[in-house]
Each structure stands twice: as structure tokens, then as C-alpha cells.
Amino acid sequence: MLGGAASSLGLVAWTSGDLDTARRMTADGMANVRLAGYISPAIGGAIVLADIQIAQGCLHEAMTTYERGLQWAMELGAPVLRGAADMYVGMSALHREHNDLKTATQHLLTSQALGELAGLQQNPYRWCAAMARIREAQGDLDGALDLLDQAERLYDGNFSPNVRPIATRKTRVWVVQGRLGEALGWAREQGLSVENELTYLHEFDHITLARVLLARYQSDRADGSISGVVGLLERLLKAAEEGGRKGSVSRNSGIAGDCLSRAR
């Protein structure tokens, strides 16, 4: 099937960091399987497409993708299809990006109310991860970690590259909690350093490493130099710009600004 082939090529491109190609191939694959009458796979493709759009910093387009997928899953007069619950989880994550925690929470509750049969295989994992981000924003860091533990047990990437590992998300919460020993332990276990060769699959890990090292520098300026963190962020920023990953560019710029202000 042409749709399946295009979708597979999209996943390969996404894994390599070629997001423009990944977006185009995924959109083509999603359109082809829908035209062939396979609506649930098209809805699954919408999740992948929206993830790519978010990485590119195209949040409005990602919301449109989720809303379109929701329309396919909940057509009037037809049974609710698998994937409807996933669309609400995706929309929740976008509202969380805009700090609209009330709407983000409501979407997750709506997703939950639709029931297990309305979700694709990865939905329980994504639901827990999305609620964890809301709990973190609300200051309930222990609650966020509990949800991330659940997400880790439920993880199902559905062939998508694991570009935001749960262990890395937990490390970010540890940094906020001041648990630098555990955060540094994570970095050692992953073999991360400011000198690592950069790849798209580990971009989120390296951005997190920069947060960990910045927190260590703030805690004890005698413990390591901030120059290595700045150098890492400069390399990450260049790679993200060249790869068209505006979401990563924005995150890197913010951390780099923190680094420079602390260094002064």
C-alpha cells in the first residue's frame, strides 16, 4: 500500500532528524490510507504528523491536525473510532504549551471518559505523560513523578522514535526538586557529556544535560565550568536551526540565555 510505504519512509526521516521530509511523507501516507478507507490508521498517522509539527515549532498546524483526526474519529451517526481519545491527549499537550492548564486538564478528562476502546495502543502512556506535565506546572512534582513512573511502565512508541524518553523527563523534574545527585547519575548512566557527538534522537537528552549542568553550576560555581554548557547549547542550537526544528531552537535559546546571565 502506498500509504503504508510513505508512512514508513516518514518514520525513517523523522528518526534521522529530516523533519521536512518526515512531515511530507507522513502527511502523504495519512491521506492515502484515509482515501483507501482505513480511518484508524489515518488517525494514528495524525499523531505522528502532529508530533513532527510540534518539533518544527508549528503548534497551530499541530492543533489543526488533531482536530481533523478527531472529526474522522467522531463522525456524526457513526461509532466513535479508536484514536478519538488520543486526539484529546494531543490537544491537551498543546494547551499545556500555552499554559492553559484548565483546558489541558479538561481535554485529558474527556479522553479518559471516552473509555479504553477509544484509544490507540500508546494512548495510556501518552495520557500519563501529558498529565505529568500538568502536575509539574501546578507544582505537584511528586505527583508528576508518579505519573511518569506509570508512563514508563506503559510505554508503547508504536514504531515512532523515542525522542523524549520518560527517564529524561523524570530527570527534568529532579532538577526542579534540587535532586542534582540523581540527575547527574542519570547523565553518567546515559554516557552524556558536553563533548558528545550530537544526533537528533538524543537532542532532548542533551538539552536536559544542559539543564542539569546549569543547575549544578548555580548550586556550586566551583563545581565545573559553565563554558562547556554554553558550547553544547551553541552546537545544539546550530543543529536545530539546520534541521528546521524551531521548537528545539526556542528551548535552546532560553537555556542559553540563562547560562549567559549566570556566567556574568
RAZI-V60692 format. One record per residue. N is the residue number from 1. SS is DSSP state (H for helix, E for strand, C for the rest). PSI is psi in whole degrees, 0 to 359 (* if undefined). Layout:
[[N | SS | PSI] [N | SS | PSI]]
This chain:
[[1 | C | 133] [2 | H | 322] [3 | H | 317] [4 | H | 320] [5 | H | 316] [6 | H | 319] [7 | H | 320] [8 | H | 318] [9 | H | 326] [10 | H | 319] [11 | H | 321] [12 | H | 316] [13 | H | 321] [14 | H | 315] [15 | H | 325] [16 | H | 350] [17 | C | 5] [18 | C | 82] [19 | H | 330] [20 | H | 314] [21 | H | 318] [22 | H | 317] [23 | H | 315] [24 | H | 313] [25 | H | 322] [26 | H | 317] [27 | H | 319] [28 | H | 315] [29 | H | 318] [30 | H | 317] [31 | H | 320] [32 | H | 317] [33 | H | 329] [34 | H | 317] [35 | H | 331] [36 | C | 357] [37 | C | 7] [38 | C | 87] [39 | H | 318] [40 | H | 315] [41 | H | 327] [42 | H | 321] [43 | H | 319] [44 | H | 322] [45 | H | 329] [46 | H | 324] [47 | H | 313] [48 | H | 314] [49 | H | 316] [50 | H | 321] [51 | H | 318] [52 | H | 317] [53 | H | 321] [54 | H | 317] [55 | H | 329] [56 | C | 356] [57 | C | 14] [58 | C | 72] [59 | H | 323] [60 | H | 317] [61 | H | 323] [62 | H | 319] [63 | H | 318] [64 | H | 321] [65 | H | 315] [66 | H | 317] [67 | H | 323] [68 | H | 316] [69 | H | 323] [70 | H | 322] [71 | H | 320] [72 | H | 322] [73 | H | 338] [74 | C | 48] [75 | C | 142] [76 | C | 135] [77 | C | 0] [78 | C | 154] [79 | C | 148] [80 | C | 129] [81 | C | 157] [82 | C | 135] [83 | C | 340] [84 | H | 316] [85 | H | 325] [86 | H | 324] [87 | H | 321] [88 | H | 323] [89 | H | 316] [90 | H | 316] [91 | H | 325] [92 | H | 315] [93 | H | 323] [94 | H | 320] [95 | H | 327] [96 | H | 323] [97 | H | 328] [98 | C | 8] [99 | C | 25] [100 | C | 80] [101 | H | 329] [102 | H | 310] [103 | H | 321] [104 | H | 316] [105 | H | 319] [106 | H | 320] [107 | H | 321] [108 | H | 322] [109 | H | 323] [110 | H | 317] [111 | H | 315] [112 | H | 320] [113 | H | 334] [114 | H | 337] [115 | C | 164] [116 | H | 325] [117 | H | 347] [118 | H | 359] [119 | C | 148] [120 | C | 176] [121 | C | 326] [122 | C | 359] [123 | H | 318] [124 | H | 320] [125 | H | 313] [126 | H | 325] [127 | H | 312] [128 | H | 319] [129 | H | 320] [130 | H | 317] [131 | H | 328] [132 | H | 320] [133 | H | 325] [134 | H | 315] [135 | H | 319] [136 | H | 316] [137 | H | 330] [138 | C | 355] [139 | C | 4] [140 | C | 78] [141 | H | 323] [142 | H | 319] [143 | H | 322] [144 | H | 317] [145 | H | 322] [146 | H | 317] [147 | H | 324] [148 | H | 325] [149 | H | 317] [150 | H | 316] [151 | H | 321] [152 | H | 320] [153 | H | 330] [154 | H | 0] [155 | C | 131] [156 | C | 106] [157 | C | 350] [158 | C | 44] [159 | C | 353] [160 | C | 147] [161 | C | 140] [162 | C | 78] [163 | C | 349] [164 | C | 71] [165 | C | 145] [166 | H | 320] [167 | H | 324] [168 | H | 322] [169 | H | 321] [170 | H | 322] [171 | H | 322] [172 | H | 323] [173 | H | 319] [174 | H | 321] [175 | H | 316] [176 | H | 324] [177 | H | 350] [178 | C | 15] [179 | C | 67] [180 | H | 329] [181 | H | 315] [182 | H | 322] [183 | H | 318] [184 | H | 326] [185 | H | 320] [186 | H | 314] [187 | H | 319] [188 | H | 316] [189 | H | 326] [190 | H | 354] [191 | C | 34] [192 | C | 140] [193 | C | 169] [194 | C | 347] [195 | C | 356] [196 | C | 147] [197 | C | 138] [198 | C | 138] [199 | C | 156] [200 | H | 321] [201 | H | 334] [202 | H | 15] [203 | H | 314] [204 | H | 322] [205 | H | 316] [206 | H | 326] [207 | H | 320] [208 | H | 319] [209 | H | 318] [210 | H | 321] [211 | H | 318] [212 | H | 313] [213 | H | 326] [214 | H | 318] [215 | H | 322] [216 | H | 319] [217 | H | 320] [218 | H | 326] [219 | H | 322] [220 | C | 98] [221 | C | 343] [222 | C | 347] [223 | C | 85] [224 | C | 166] [225 | C | 146] [226 | C | 345] [227 | H | 324] [228 | H | 323] [229 | H | 316] [230 | H | 317] [231 | H | 318] [232 | H | 314] [233 | H | 324] [234 | H | 319] [235 | H | 319] [236 | H | 318] [237 | H | 316] [238 | H | 316] [239 | H | 319] [240 | H | 319] [241 | H | 316] [242 | H | 330] [243 | C | 2] [244 | C | 29] [245 | C | 81] [246 | H | 329] [247 | H | 317] [248 | H | 321] [249 | H | 314] [250 | H | 314] [251 | H | 317] [252 | H | 321] [253 | H | 319] [254 | H | 316] [255 | H | 320] [256 | H | 320] [257 | H | 318] [258 | H | 316] [259 | H | 312] [260 | H | 321] [261 | H | 325] [262 | H | 331] [263 | H | 338] [264 | C | *]]
